Amino acid sequence: MRQEQFVSQHSEVWHRLSEWLRLNGLNAKDRQASIQTNNLDWYADFDFPSTYRQVCQHLALAKSRQYSQPLLDKIGNLVLAGHQQFYRPKTNLKEKFFTLLLVKLPQTIRQEWILMTISSVLFMGSFIATLIAIQINPDLTYSIVDAGNVAQMEQMYRPDSHARATENREADSDVYMFGFYIMNNTSIGLRTFASGLLFGIGSIVILLFNGLTIGTVAGHLTQLGYIETFWGFVSGHSAMELIAIIISGAAGLKLSAALLRPGQRSRLRALKEHAKIALVMMYGAAAMFFIAAFIEAFWSPRTFIPVNIKYAVGIFLWVLVIAYFCLVGRGKVLDET
């Protein structure tokens, strides 16, 4: 093959590899601006390892066919740049964790504020509305939760039985309950997230169902006067658990947005892009479910702690979590890679 034919056949591959390396050296903001300005839609699906191997083969062929030195230098420099990118030191796991915790997660939650608002209204709106409605019409409880579960909740939070049950719990029971709470809470979060693939209907239904159910239980026990036993128990872990459910719902709605409004992309490509963002949100939700389970197992049942202290800790955690998502990571570039 003549050199001109060789260049004509492979120049597009070299150009794309060169552009990908250039873009990869930019920060996230400049990279996105360059992609949009130059209409580089191929960047998201670019297969760097495969393309790099191709260009290495091109260099070997060019040398064996004794093409011109300028061409060899051009391909050789591209291979060298690709080699440096391919074998660059991997980001430290600890660094990745703190980047996720202090930059990507809070910025992603703020970036998806519309979905967070929708999820909050669906879940907290149904929760608060049901809680208030049951104070007005207590019989509404049995229209939402069956009588057996209502009786079980009453027994669990009745002041005399609640005190005995929590005081007699041993350390191994706390560990068992810790595991149970993790499984229960994360299963709710995962179902809320994954059901977003049903064009968002699943996430909406689960958010409303959980809001109504939790609101019914809270409203009924409040109406009975089990204030300290119920609200004292749930206040500590409520911020972590409830906000994690809201985040899971927003992540599920993020998946549904790719299916409902893919724009100029295919639904599969839009889903891949949205899933990257949704997974960051779910990392945060999973961590919050874990913390909530720890508090619920080892702090919430302690009856020797004055209820006012439990309320104070609960309020502090609500303020802390909201402040974290509103303030942490501002002024830092959110790297989307």
Secondary structure by P-SEA (a helix, b strand, c coil): ccaaaaaaacaaaaaaaaaaaaaaaccaaaaaaaaaaacccccccccaaaaaaaaaaaaaaaaaacccaaaaaaaaaaaaaaaaaaacccccaaaaaaaaacccaaaaaaaaaaaaaaaaaaaaaaaaaaaaaaaaccccccccccaaaaaaaaaaacaaaaaaaaaaccaaaaaaaaaaaaaaaaaaaaaaaaaccccaaaaaaaaaaaaaaaaaaaaaaaaacaaaaaaaaaccaaaaaaaaaaaaaaaaaaaaaaaaccccccaaaaaaaaaaaaaaaaaaaaaaaaaaaaaaccccccccccaaaaaaaaaaaaaaaaaaaaccccccccccc
